[in-house]
Amino acid sequence: MIDAALLEAVLSGVSPRLTFDDLARQLRASFPGVHITVCGEDDVPPRLPPAAENEFCYLYYVDASEHCLKLTTDAEAATGVAVALRSEDD
């Protein structure tokens, strides 16, 4: 389960100055045991509502309970977070 407090903590750790890889490393170090993926906003289906957002990114729940990872809207089933960085065009 991913709760609102964890989402807020991840949001506060997102810096637009870091590369995708550096941001992923920083977040994974800050939240051990939570699956963290960093991608661009264009990598996420446009109809999927974010679980949280700020001026730098959107957060989506990730479910790793089956063989493949999948995005979900179910916080109870979530085992991780996808951080989709907003494009600079926004």
N, C-alpha and C positions, 0 to 999 in steps of 0.2 A: 504494500500500500504506500502511496505517495500522498502525504498530507499537505495542507496549505502552507504550513510553516516551512517545509522543505522547499516548496516552490518559491516562496519569498526569499529564502536563503540563496537559492540558485540564481534568481533574478538579480540579487544584489551582488553576486560574484561575476556577472557578465560585464566584460570590458570590451568596447568596440575597437580598442587599440591592439588587441591580441589577434594573432592568426587563428584559424580554426583549430589547428593542432595544439598550439600553446594554450588556447582557452580550454580545450578538452582535457589536456594534462592538468591544468590548474583546478578545474572543477572536479575531476576524478580524484585528485589528491585531497580536496576539501570534503568530498562526500564519498568516502570508501564504502563499498558494498552497494552503491547505487549505480546502475547502468546509466552512463552519460554519453550521448551522441551529440555532436555539433555539426550542423549543416546550414545551408542557405534556405531562406523562406521558400524559394522555388522548388525545393526538394520535397515539400510536404503537400499532400493533396489539398487543393484550395477550399474544398467543402468541409474539411475537418476543423472544428472550432478549437482554438488553443485553450489549454488549461489555465494559462496565465500569460501576461505579456507586459512589456515595458517599452520604452522608446528605442531600445537596442535589439530586442528579440521577442520571439513567441516561444512558449514552452508547451510541449505536448507530452502526454503520458505514453510510455513504452511498456508493453507486456511481453515478458520473456518466459512465460509459463509453458509454452509449447516449444517445439523444435526451432521454429523461426521467430525472430523478433517481429512485433507488429505494433503499429500505433493504435491507441484505444482512447475512448473518452471515459473509461471506467477507472477512477482513482483507486478503487479497492483492488483491482486486478493489476495495477501498474507496479512495475519493478524498477522502473527507471524513467528518465526524462530525455526527450530530444529538445535540444536548444537550436531553434531555427533563427539565425541572425537575419535581421531585416536588411534589405538591399539599400544601398546608398541612394537609390532613386526615389525612395519614399519621402 
